[in-house]
Amino acid sequence: MQYMLLVHHDEDAFVKLDEAKRQQILEESVQLTHHLHANGQYVRASPLHPAATAAIVRVRDGKHTVTDGPFVETKEQLAGYFLIDAKDLNEAIRIATRVPGARIGTVEVRPVIEISGLPA
């Protein structure tokens, strides 16, 4: 089963870390992806640009609105993700504990719903 590991952290606190610490977090994340790949569990992973670069789209009664940036006031923003294969939720949680972003924020673990008819 696939699980999405959504990495959230405080962007302001992250940019205040020294460059060496930010680079270490990135390198550890890359190492984790290689380990997951070797175990046949890696699907995809990527950091995201800051929330300020986002656009929020809503459609209500056939009309759309677009707003800039995050739509909720919160200290933590979605910073990146890992899409993994795991045998169950417990295994996905064990993998999430190894995500470096969990040390400076949170990692939300959610099972992915498989839908037939989607492109491979």
TAQUI-V690556 format. One record per pair of residues at least 12 apart in sequence whose C-alpha atoms are under 8 Angstrom apart, sorted by the first residue. I is the first residue (numbers start at 1). GAP is how many residues later the second one is. Records with the same first field share a line. If there is no record, write none. Layout:
BEGIN
I: GAP / GAP
END
This chain:
BEGIN
1: 84 / 85 / 86 / 87 / 110 / 111
2: 81 / 82 / 83 / 84 / 109 / 110
3: 80 / 81 / 82 / 83 / 86 / 89 / 106 / 107 / 108 / 109
4: 77 / 78 / 79 / 80 / 104 / 105 / 106 / 107 / 108
5: 76 / 77 / 78 / 79 / 91 / 102 / 103 / 104 / 105
6: 72 / 73 / 74 / 75 / 76 / 101 / 102 / 103 / 104
7: 71 / 72 / 73 / 74 / 94 / 95 / 98 / 99 / 100 / 101
8: 68 / 69 / 70 / 71 / 72 / 93 / 97 / 98 / 99 / 100
9: 66 / 67 / 68 / 69 / 70 / 92 / 95 / 96 / 97
10: 65 / 66 / 67 / 94 / 95
11: 39 / 64 / 65 / 66 / 68
14: 90
25: 75 / 76
28: 71 / 72
29: 70 / 71
32: 66 / 67
33: 12
36: 48
40: 45
41: 43 / 44 / 45
42: 41 / 42 / 43
43: 39 / 40 / 41 / 42
44: 38 / 39 / 40
45: 35 / 36 / 37 / 38
46: 34 / 35 / 36
47: 32 / 33 / 34
48: 30 / 31 / 32
49: 30
50: 29
51: 18 / 19 / 26 / 27 / 28
52: 16 / 17 / 18
53: 15 / 16
54: 14 / 15 / 16
55: 12 / 13 / 14 / 15
56: 12 / 13 / 14 / 15
76: 29
89: 22
92: 17
93: 16
96: 13
END
